[in-house]
């Protein structure tokens, strides 16, 4: 007879503190992957405005780029993409057997590099935006 394991209630949010860096890396990688898929559909929707003509596409892009919230979302998109790329490279190295004993450190390094790249890019993204 098999023994069952009490996994607790879904509302037991105290279990999140038990997660290791590997679990957080998995959660963030899945989340950023879904965010990138969502962006793909948004990107296709914006590009579809070119069907009606080049003026409509130009007006759509100029209208979106002038909005502060769009610029903030672009910075968020950069952070999502950079983390997903860096964590994917980390996973590739782990799959190849490189750095198996330093998986936590490489996850934290990918978080720090993502933060540095994102913060360094904010002035470029916010250039010319009107609030």
C-alpha positions as CSV (number, residue, x, y, z in Angstrom):
1,X,0.0,0.0,0.0
2,X,1.4,3.4,-0.9
3,X,1.7,6.2,1.6
4,X,0.1,9.6,0.8
5,X,1.9,12.8,1.3
6,X,0.0,15.8,2.8
7,X,0.9,18.7,0.5
8,X,-1.0,21.3,2.5
9,X,-3.6,23.7,1.4
10,X,-3.2,26.0,-1.6
11,X,-3.7,28.9,0.8
12,X,-0.6,27.9,2.8
13,X,1.5,30.7,1.5
14,X,4.1,30.1,4.2
15,X,5.5,27.2,2.1
16,X,7.0,29.7,-0.4
17,X,9.9,30.4,2.0
18,X,10.9,26.8,1.7
19,X,11.6,27.1,-2.0
20,X,15.2,26.9,-3.0
21,X,16.9,29.1,-5.6
22,X,16.4,26.3,-8.2
23,X,12.6,26.4,-7.6
24,X,12.6,30.2,-8.0
25,X,14.6,29.9,-11.2
26,X,12.1,27.4,-12.6
27,X,9.1,29.6,-11.6
28,X,10.7,32.8,-13.1
29,X,11.8,31.0,-16.2
30,X,8.2,29.7,-16.8
31,X,6.7,33.1,-16.0
32,X,9.0,35.0,-18.3
33,X,8.4,32.5,-21.1
34,X,4.6,33.0,-20.8
35,X,5.2,36.8,-20.7
36,X,7.2,36.6,-24.0
37,X,4.5,34.5,-25.6
38,X,2.0,37.2,-24.5
39,X,4.2,39.9,-26.0
40,X,4.3,38.0,-29.3
41,X,0.6,38.3,-29.7
42,X,0.7,42.0,-28.8
43,X,3.5,42.5,-31.3
44,X,1.5,40.8,-34.1
45,X,-1.5,43.0,-33.3
46,X,0.5,46.2,-33.6
47,X,2.1,44.9,-36.8
48,X,-1.3,44.1,-38.3
49,X,-2.0,47.9,-38.4
50,X,0.4,47.9,-41.4
51,X,-2.2,46.0,-43.4
52,X,-4.2,49.2,-43.9
53,X,-1.2,51.2,-45.1
54,X,2.1,52.6,-44.0
55,X,0.5,55.8,-42.6
56,X,-1.7,53.8,-40.2
57,X,1.3,51.8,-39.0
58,X,3.4,55.0,-38.6
59,X,0.6,56.7,-36.7
60,X,0.2,53.6,-34.4
61,X,3.9,53.4,-33.6
62,X,4.2,57.1,-33.0
63,X,1.1,57.1,-30.8
64,X,2.3,54.2,-28.7
65,X,5.9,55.4,-28.4
66,X,4.7,58.8,-27.0
67,X,3.0,57.1,-24.0
68,X,4.9,56.8,-20.7
69,X,3.2,53.5,-19.8
70,X,4.4,51.9,-23.1
71,X,8.0,53.0,-22.4
72,X,7.7,51.4,-18.9
73,X,6.3,48.2,-20.4
74,X,9.2,48.2,-22.9
75,X,11.7,48.3,-20.0
76,X,9.8,45.4,-18.4
77,X,9.9,43.5,-21.7
78,X,13.7,44.0,-21.7
79,X,14.0,42.7,-18.2
80,X,11.8,39.7,-19.0
81,X,13.8,38.9,-22.2
82,X,17.2,39.4,-20.6
83,X,16.4,37.2,-17.6
84,X,14.9,34.5,-19.8
85,X,18.0,34.5,-22.0
86,X,20.5,34.4,-19.1
87,X,18.6,31.8,-17.2
88,X,18.3,29.7,-20.4
89,X,22.1,29.9,-20.9
90,X,22.5,28.9,-17.2
91,X,20.2,25.9,-17.8
92,X,22.2,25.0,-21.0
93,X,25.4,25.0,-19.0
94,X,23.8,22.9,-16.2
95,X,22.6,20.4,-18.9
96,X,26.1,20.2,-20.3
97,X,27.5,19.5,-16.8
98,X,29.2,22.9,-16.4
99,X,28.8,24.5,-13.0
100,X,26.6,21.9,-11.4
101,X,27.8,22.8,-7.9
102,X,27.2,26.5,-8.4
103,X,23.6,26.6,-9.7
104,X,22.4,28.9,-7.0
105,X,25.2,31.3,-7.6
106,X,24.6,31.4,-11.3
107,X,20.9,32.0,-10.7
108,X,21.7,35.0,-8.5
109,X,24.2,36.2,-11.0
110,X,21.6,36.1,-13.8
111,X,19.2,38.1,-11.5
112,X,22.0,40.7,-10.8
113,X,23.0,41.0,-14.5
114,X,19.3,41.4,-15.5
115,X,18.9,44.2,-13.0
116,X,22.1,45.9,-14.1
117,X,21.2,45.7,-17.8
118,X,17.7,46.9,-17.2
119,X,18.6,49.8,-15.0
120,X,21.3,50.9,-17.4
121,X,18.8,50.9,-20.3
122,X,16.1,53.0,-18.6
123,X,17.5,56.4,-19.8
124,X,17.6,55.1,-23.4
125,X,14.0,53.9,-23.2
126,X,12.7,57.0,-21.5
127,X,14.4,59.5,-23.9
128,X,11.8,61.8,-25.5
129,X,8.7,60.5,-23.6
130,X,6.1,62.9,-22.4
131,X,4.4,62.2,-19.1
